[in-house]
Amino acid sequence: MRPEVMAITAIFLLFGLLEFFRTNLFHKSEQTRDDAFVEIIGSFLLLVVTQPFIIIAAQYILGAFAPQWEGALLGIPLIAAIGLFLIFDDMMQYWWHRLSHSVPILYNLHRSHHNARYMSVRLVYRNNIFYYLTMPSIWFSGALIYLGLGWVYVGYIICKMAIIIGAHSDVAWDEPLYKIKWLSPVMWVVERTISTPATHHAHHGRHLSDGVTNYKGNFGNLLFFWDVLFGTAKITRRYPDSYGVENLAPATLGQQLAWPIFPENKEGGHGVRELAAIEAAAKT
């Protein structure tokens, strides 16, 4: 097993065990039978099929059309290599995530992530099975690996997934730190740099009226800095009262996992209607 896979698995197990003993990992509030199927099938296909396929395909395509570029970035400074991943992977994922909350077709592929009415490590890879195929950041990561930065990717993806897993967990690691007065300046920097449970939970909040929810912002994955930089940040150091999306209509298991193979029957498509409802709620 590759070292990054072992490390990420260990991080998942750590937060999973915390949830198991403290917040009922397998019995979340308001969960449905379909939730487990969406999470298991979506996560399995991403990790076993989609992500390996994209990484291999990106390298195959570049190998066929630009064999002279293989390993071209070997030997560049570590800080430069990390910067390339932050821009071409993490920042690109920020913009793709942001577009997914504005463009109906992309929202149809992403909405299952927000169908859950709870927070948990179970949500980390919860998306339509086609969503990650459309995500440019994974393709760019494959290209950077081809260019010789695979050695950096190992450490980068471990750090990124540690932050993302921690940000989705309902065992909020940041909550006790906000209560330590002398740490407040440090946490001011932390919460504007990386995604924390408080900032990312706000993105999953159900009701805008709670003063915390920001489902039209707080899109960051590894870096929350992108939200600060591009004006979509909301920082409250509090957590939503409930999760999901206000006025989100029900979706079948098929629609959550495999839209457009299982389209919505009603005229207009659920992505168009739901985004309209969300836009209307955001203006009230």
N, C-alpha and C positions, 0 to 999 in steps of 0.2 A: 504494500500500500504506500502511495506517495506521501511524503512528510506533511504537505499542506492538508491533504485529506485527513490524515491522522489527527492533526492539530485542530482542524475545524470540527471534526467529529467529537473530540474531547471537549471543546467549548460548548457544542450543542448538548452534550451529556451533562455538563456542569449546570447550565441553565435549566435543562430539562429536569434534573434532579431537584434543583431549588424549587421549581414549579410543582413538581410531584409532591414534595413534602410541605409546601407552604400555600399553594394556590390551586391545587387539584388539576394537574396537567391534563388529564383525560376527561375532565368533567367541568368544563368552563360554563360560566353563566350564559344562558340563552343559546348554547350551541345546539345544532340540529344533527340528524344522522348524516346529511349530505356533507357537512363540514369535514368530517373525517375522511370521506372519499376524495373530496377536492384536495385536501392537504396531502394525503398519502400518494395519490396518483400524480398530482402536479409536481410534487417534490421528487418523486422517484424518476419520472420522465426527464425532468431537468437535469438531475445529477448523473443519471446513467446514460441518457441518450442525447439530449439537446446540447448541453454545455460541451461535452467531449466532441460531439459532431462539429460544432461551430469552431472550436479551437483547431481541430484537425483540418476542417475545410478551409479555414483562413490560411493555414500554412500550405495546404495543397495548392490553392489558387495562386498564392504568391510564388510558390516554388515553380509553378508552370509558367507564369508571366514575368516574374522578376527574380530568377535564380541568383542573380548577382547581388541581390540585397540580403541574402541569408547571412545572419550574423553581423550585419553592417554596424550595429550599435554596440557590439561587444567592446568593453573597455571604457565606455563613457562613465563619467563620475556617478556615484550612487545617487546623489541628490538630483541629478538630471534625470536619471532613470525613473526614480520615484515620481518626479514631477510629470513625466510623460504619462505614467499610469493615472495620476490624479486628474490630468486634463482629459486624456482620451478614454479613460474608463469611468472615473467617478463623476467628473463634470458632465460627460456625455450622458451618463445614466441620470443625473439630475434633470437635464433638459428633456430626455425621453420620458421620464416620470412626469414632469410638468406637462408635456404635450399629452400624455395619457389621461390627464384630467381636463383636457380642453377639446380634444379631437374625438368625436363619437366612435370611430372605428377602433382607435387605440383604447378608449375607455371600455369598450366591449371586451377587449382582451385583458384588461387590468381589473375590472370591477369585482371579480371574485376575491381579490385580495382584501377588498373592503366589505364584502358580504358578511364576514365574520363579525359577530357582536361581542367580541372579546379581544384582548391582546394576549399573545403567547409566542414562544419560539416556534410554535406550530405554523405561524403565519409567514415565516421568513421567505419561503419559496412558494407560497400559495398564490398561483396565478393560472390563467388560461394556458393550456399546453403550447399554444402558438406564440404567447407573449414574448418569451425570451428569444425566440428565433428572429424577432423583429428588432431586438435591442442592439443598436450599433456598438455599445460599449464592449460587449463580449467579443464581437468581431474584431474590434480594435485591439483588444487584449491578445487575441490570437495572432494578430499581425505583429504586435510588439514582441511576442515570444519568438516568432519567426526571425525577427530582426536581431535576436540575441539576448533578450531581456528576460528569459525564462527564470534565471537565477534570482531576479528581483521580484518577479511575479509571485514566487512561493511565499516570501515574507509579506509582500503587499496584500495578497488575498487573505492571509491569516489575520492580519490586523483589521482589514476591512470587514471580514465576516464576524470577528469578535465584537466590533462596534455595532454592526447591524443586528446580530443576534441579541445583544444586550439591550438595544433600543426597542426591540419588539417584545421582550419578555415583560410579563406583568409583575415580576419581582424587580422593582425599580431600584437599580443600584445607586442612582443619583439622589434619591429622596432623603436618605439620612445625611448625606453630605451637605445638602442645603441648610440643614439645621445647625451646622457647626459654624459659628459666627466668623472665626478667623479664616475659614476656607472660602468665604463668600467671594473675595476677589479672584481666587483661583477658579472657582466654578463659573464666574462671569466669563472668563476666558474659555474654559472647557465647553460651555454650552453654546458658544458662538463659533467653536472650531469643529467639534464632532457632533454627530447625532447622539442624543441622550434619550432615555425613556420619556422624560417630560416633553421634549420638543417633538419626538416622533409619535408619541401617543396622541398629541394634539392633532396630528394629521389624520388619525383614525377616529377622532371623536365623532359622536352622532349629532349633537345639538349645538349649533352656533351660539345659542343663548347662554351656554354655560360659561362663556367668556374665555374659554381655553381652546376650543376646537378651531382648527385651521386647515380644513381639507382642501382648500385652494392654495395651500402653501406648505412650508416645512417638508419639502420634497427630498432633502438631502439624504444620502445613504451613508457613506463614510464621513464626508465633510458636511457639516451643517453650514459651514462658511459660505457655500454657494447660495444658500437662502439669504444670508446676510448681504452678500455681494449683489445679488440680483433682486432684492426687495421682496422676498416671499417669506421672510422669517417672522415668527410670532413666539416670543419667549415669556412664559408666565411662571415657571417653576411650580406649576400645578398640573393636575391630570384631569382628563375629561370625566364627567359623571357616568357616561356610557359610551359604547363604541358601535360602529357601523356607519351609515350615512343617512341623514335625515331625508325622508321621502323616497328612499331607495326601494323600488318595487322588487318583489320576489323574483328569483331566477331559478330555473331548474338545474339539476346536477349537470345535464348535458350542456346547457348554456354557459355555466360557469367554467366548465373544463374545456369545451370544444366549440364555442362560437367561432366561426359562422357555420360549422357543420350542423349545429343545432340552433338555428336562428329563432328569435322571438317571433311569435305569430302575428302580433298586433302591428298595425301599420306604423311605420316610422322607425321601428327598432328601439330596443330599450336604451341603448346608449344615447340616442338623441333626446329622448324624454327625460332620462335621469340627469343628464348634464344640464338640461334646461331647468329642472327642478333645483339642482344644486346652485346654478347661477342665480336663480331667483332668491333662494335662501340666503346666499352670500350678500345680497343687496339689502336685506331687511335688517 
